[in-house]
Amino acid sequence: MNQKDSGHAGTIAVDVVKAAFTSQMHAALSMFRIAVEKCPEELWADKSYTNPFWRIAYHALYFTHFYTQPTAEDFTPWEKHQTFLQDLDDVPAPPDIQVLGELPHRPPQTGVPLTKAEILEYRELCENTLDSAIDAIDITSPESGFSWYRIPKLEHLFVALRHLQLHTGQLGERIRTTANVGVGWVGAKGRPPFPE
């Protein structure tokens, strides 16, 4: 079904799905922000973990930003992006990520850890560009816009949301385990989190 030719009922359905997805992505970004803000300073760059807190946070944001674009070619990395910083392991990236000028793949080059302020700045950019990015997407497309993901675009957006939630949960659990601090639930855009 083509988004433009779907008729009035189809257009309403597309608008409802986009609004629901966008609301839940904003809520997930809010929970992510809470986790970052609550991270104790001593945990931020703790090297006793394979991937320190800041690195997982950057990975989660990078791929949220990347995969909420209509296509790989529509993506422009954040101005403070460092090559390979988004990777959490040595597994080669899909060949199509040549678009980003980051091949051949090599182990992550961590450089200097990003600060909490920088991660929150990048989260804000993701938050502020999300609505226009989703508006530009044809969610009825049978193609994801990323050749290594052979799934429809709507399903691909759900993958992006699940990925952000996975890592937000990982960060929340790390905070709970080390500092006994919880991350509250955010139900939808504009609604406050439940009490912890």
C-alpha positions as CSV (number, residue, x, y, z in Angstrom):
1,M,0.0,0.0,0.0
2,N,1.4,3.4,-1.0
3,Q,1.1,5.9,1.8
4,K,-0.1,8.6,-0.6
5,D,-2.6,6.4,-2.5
6,S,-4.1,4.7,0.6
7,G,-7.2,6.8,0.8
8,H,-8.6,8.8,3.8
9,A,-8.9,5.8,6.1
10,G,-5.4,4.7,5.3
11,T,-3.9,8.2,5.8
12,I,-5.6,8.4,9.2
13,A,-4.2,4.9,10.1
14,V,-0.7,6.0,9.0
15,D,-1.0,9.2,11.0
16,V,-2.1,7.3,14.1
17,V,0.7,4.8,13.9
18,K,3.3,7.5,13.3
19,A,2.0,9.5,16.3
20,A,2.0,6.4,18.6
21,F,5.5,5.4,17.5
22,T,6.8,9.0,17.9
23,S,5.2,9.3,21.4
24,Q,6.8,6.0,22.5
25,M,10.2,6.9,21.1
26,H,10.0,10.2,23.0
27,A,9.1,8.3,26.1
28,A,12.1,6.0,25.6
29,L,14.4,8.9,25.1
30,S,13.0,10.4,28.3
31,M,13.8,7.2,30.2
32,F,17.3,7.2,28.6
33,R,17.8,10.8,29.9
34,I,16.8,9.8,33.4
35,A,19.3,6.9,33.4
36,V,22.1,9.2,32.2
37,E,21.3,11.9,34.7
38,K,21.2,9.4,37.6
39,C,24.5,7.7,36.6
40,P,27.0,8.3,39.5
41,E,30.2,10.0,38.3
42,E,32.4,7.0,39.4
43,L,30.3,4.7,37.2
44,W,30.3,6.9,34.1
45,A,33.7,5.7,32.7
46,D,34.3,2.7,35.0
47,K,36.8,0.5,33.0
48,S,35.9,-2.6,35.0
49,Y,33.1,-3.1,32.5
50,T,33.8,-4.3,28.9
51,N,31.8,-1.3,27.7
52,P,31.6,1.6,30.2
53,F,28.3,3.4,30.8
54,W,29.1,6.3,28.5
55,R,30.0,4.0,25.6
56,I,26.7,2.1,25.8
57,A,24.8,5.4,26.1
58,Y,26.5,6.7,22.9
59,H,25.9,3.4,21.1
60,A,22.2,3.6,21.9
61,L,21.8,7.2,20.8
62,Y,23.9,6.8,17.6
63,F,21.7,3.9,16.4
64,T,18.5,5.6,17.5
65,H,19.5,8.7,15.4
66,F,20.7,6.5,12.5
67,Y,17.8,4.2,12.2
68,T,15.0,6.8,12.6
69,Q,16.1,8.3,9.2
70,P,14.2,7.4,6.1
71,T,17.4,5.7,4.6
72,A,21.0,5.2,5.4
73,E,21.9,8.0,2.9
74,D,19.7,10.5,4.8
75,F,21.8,10.2,7.9
76,T,24.3,12.9,9.0
77,P,26.4,11.9,12.0
78,W,26.4,14.2,15.1
79,E,29.1,16.9,14.8
80,K,31.0,15.3,17.8
81,H,30.9,11.8,16.4
82,Q,34.2,9.9,16.5
83,T,34.8,7.1,14.1
84,F,33.8,3.7,15.4
85,L,32.8,5.1,18.8
86,Q,29.3,3.7,18.2
87,D,30.5,0.1,18.1
88,L,30.5,-2.1,21.2
89,D,32.5,-4.9,19.8
90,D,34.8,-6.0,16.9
91,V,32.0,-7.4,14.8
92,P,32.2,-5.9,11.3
93,A,29.4,-3.5,10.4
94,P,27.2,-4.1,7.4
95,P,29.0,-3.3,4.2
96,D,26.4,-0.6,3.3
97,I,27.6,1.6,6.2
98,Q,30.2,2.8,3.7
99,V,27.8,5.6,3.4
100,L,29.2,6.9,6.6
101,G,32.8,6.6,5.4
102,E,33.7,4.2,8.2
103,L,35.0,1.2,6.3
104,P,37.0,-1.0,6.5
105,H,35.9,-2.0,9.9
106,R,38.4,-2.1,12.7
107,P,38.2,-2.3,16.5
108,P,36.5,0.6,18.2
109,Q,38.6,3.7,18.6
110,T,37.3,5.0,21.9
111,G,39.3,8.2,22.2
112,V,38.4,10.3,25.1
113,P,35.2,9.3,26.9
114,L,32.2,11.5,26.1
115,T,31.0,13.5,29.1
116,K,27.5,13.3,30.6
117,A,26.8,16.8,29.2
118,E,27.8,15.7,25.7
119,I,25.6,12.6,25.8
120,L,22.7,14.7,27.0
121,E,23.4,17.2,24.2
122,Y,23.3,14.4,21.7
123,R,20.1,13.0,23.2
124,E,18.5,16.4,22.9
125,L,19.5,16.5,19.2
126,C,17.8,13.1,18.7
127,E,14.7,14.3,20.6
128,N,14.5,17.6,18.6
129,T,14.9,16.0,15.2
130,L,12.7,12.9,15.8
131,D,9.3,14.3,14.8
132,S,10.5,15.7,11.5
133,A,12.5,12.5,10.8
134,I,9.4,10.3,11.3
135,D,7.2,12.7,9.3
136,A,9.6,12.1,6.4
137,I,9.3,8.3,6.5
138,D,6.9,6.3,4.4
139,I,6.0,3.7,7.1
140,T,4.1,1.7,4.5
141,S,7.3,1.0,2.5
142,P,8.2,-2.7,2.1
143,E,11.9,-1.6,2.4
144,S,13.6,-0.5,5.6
145,G,15.9,2.0,3.7
146,F,18.9,0.1,5.1
147,S,19.9,-2.7,2.7
148,W,21.2,-5.0,5.5
149,Y,17.7,-4.9,7.1
150,R,15.4,-6.8,4.8
151,I,12.2,-5.9,6.6
152,P,9.4,-3.3,6.1
153,K,10.1,0.2,7.3
154,L,7.5,0.1,10.1
155,E,9.0,-3.0,11.5
156,H,12.5,-1.5,11.2
157,L,11.3,1.5,13.3
158,F,10.1,-1.0,16.0
159,V,13.6,-2.5,15.9
160,A,15.1,0.9,16.5
161,L,12.7,1.5,19.5
162,R,13.5,-1.9,21.0
163,H,17.2,-1.3,20.6
164,L,17.0,2.0,22.5
165,Q,14.9,0.3,25.2
166,L,17.3,-2.6,25.5
167,H,20.3,-0.3,26.2
168,T,18.3,2.0,28.5
169,G,17.3,-1.1,30.5
170,Q,21.0,-2.2,30.6
171,L,22.0,1.3,31.9
172,G,19.2,1.3,34.4
173,E,20.2,-2.1,35.8
174,R,23.8,-1.0,36.1
175,I,22.7,2.0,38.1
176,R,20.4,-0.1,40.3
177,T,23.1,-2.7,40.9
178,T,25.9,-0.2,41.7
179,A,24.1,2.7,43.4
180,N,20.7,1.3,44.3
181,V,19.0,4.0,42.2
182,G,16.1,3.3,40.0
183,V,15.0,4.8,36.6
184,G,11.3,5.7,36.6
185,W,8.8,4.6,33.9
186,V,7.6,7.1,31.3
187,G,4.4,6.0,29.6
188,A,4.1,8.4,26.7
189,K,5.4,11.7,25.5
190,G,4.5,14.5,27.9
191,R,3.6,12.3,30.8
192,P,5.7,12.2,33.9
193,P,7.4,9.0,35.0
194,F,5.8,6.9,37.7
195,P,7.4,7.3,41.1
196,E,10.4,5.1,41.7
